[in-house]
Amino acid sequence: MTSSANDLHEASTLAPRTALLAMDFQHGIADRFTGTGVLERAREAVEAARAAGIPVVWVRVAFRPGYPEIAPTSGFAGIAERAGDNGMTEDSPATALHEALAPRPDEPVVVKRRISAFTGSDLEVLLRGLQAESLVLAGISTSGVVLSTLRQAADLDFRLTVLADACADPDEEVHRVLTQKVFSRQATVTTVGEWTAGISRA
């Protein structure tokens, strides 16, 4: 077992029931939210999770060269066309995680192929290996990866928390409705400050 694997399993032993999912904080998406504060709040959540021994799992969306995973009927077809031949590949700068939220070497990065963090990825296998039963969600956009992942995670029987101010959406009203009226049906919705205060007291 490598040292990074040892570190990962040690983290899961410290906090076997909770994992923080930091989703789609990659340049092609996150750069549109510079100055909104969402990257800073997400970084606060990541740092607090690390300090508490809670595993941080990173999620990004990317594809193989030529985009063989994207059918013409996929919602990603138009996005990929606009991005060009290499704009959304796994090695593209646009799909690289934002340097403001760089993962540590021992933190896994999951590559997904659709909007939900679970679709086309090994996320569920990884979370079961970490013994995670509760997930804390942060990501952009609120109406994209956060909504889709929350719905699927709820169906998989995970307990859920959404960090509302570590999520953002191009439409602020959509973000408000989701975080204030929709997500609370399946998750605890809170702020980074409230969540970090709670885990620091635990």
C-alpha positions, 0 to 999 in steps of 0.5 A, spaced: 500 500 500 502 506 498 503 512 503 498 516 499 493 510 500 495 509 507 493 516 508 487 516 505 485 510 509 487 513 516 483 519 514 477 514 513 478 511 520 478 518 523 472 520 520 468 514 517 461 516 516 462 523 513 466 526 506 466 532 503 465 533 496 468 539 492 465 538 485 466 542 479 471 547 482 475 547 475 477 552 471 472 552 465 467 553 470 470 556 476 473 562 473 466 564 471 465 565 479 471 569 481 469 575 485 463 572 488 466 569 494 464 561 493 471 559 492 473 562 498 468 559 502 469 552 499 476 553 501 474 554 508 470 548 508 476 544 505 481 546 510 476 545 516 474 538 513 482 537 513 483 539 520 477 535 523 480 529 519 474 528 514 476 526 507 475 531 502 473 528 495 474 532 489 470 531 483 471 534 476 468 533 469 472 531 463 472 526 457 477 522 453 480 525 446 475 526 441 469 525 446 467 518 445 462 518 451 458 524 448 452 522 444 449 527 439 443 527 444 447 528 450 446 535 453 454 535 453 454 535 445 453 543 444 458 544 450 463 540 447 462 543 440 463 550 443 469 547 447 473 545 441 477 538 440 481 539 446 477 544 451 474 538 455 479 533 455 482 530 461 488 534 460 485 540 458 487 546 462 479 548 463 478 541 466 483 542 471 481 544 478 482 551 480 489 553 484 485 556 489 482 549 491 488 545 489 487 537 492 492 534 496 496 528 494 492 524 498 485 526 496 482 522 491 480 526 484 474 523 481 472 524 473 465 524 472 462 524 465 455 527 466 452 532 471 451 528 477 458 526 480 456 519 480 454 518 473 460 515 469 465 515 475 467 510 481 465 515 486 460 510 490 465 505 490 470 510 493 465 513 498 463 505 500 471 504 501 471 510 506 465 508 509 462 514 508 454 515 510 454 522 510 456 527 505 457 534 505 456 538 498 459 544 495 460 545 488 458 549 482 453 550 479 447 549 484 442 547 479 447 542 475 452 538 479 449 540 486 442 538 484 443 532 480 448 529 485 444 530 491 438 527 488 442 521 486 446 521 493 439 521 496 437 515 492 443 511 495 441 512 502 446 517 504 445 523 509 446 529 506 448 536 508 449 542 503 453 548 504 449 553 501 455 559 500 460 554 498 455 553 492 453 558 486 449 558 480 449 563 474 442 565 476 442 567 483 434 566 484 435 559 482 440 558 487 436 561 492 430 557 490 434 550 491 437 552 497 432 555 501 426 551 498 428 544 494 434 541 497 431 542 505 427 536 503 432 531 502 438 535 506 440 539 511 442 546 508 447 550 512 453 555 511 460 554 511 461 558 518 455 554 521 458 547 519 465 548 521 463 551 527 459 544 528 465 540 526 470 544 531 466 542 537 465 535 535 
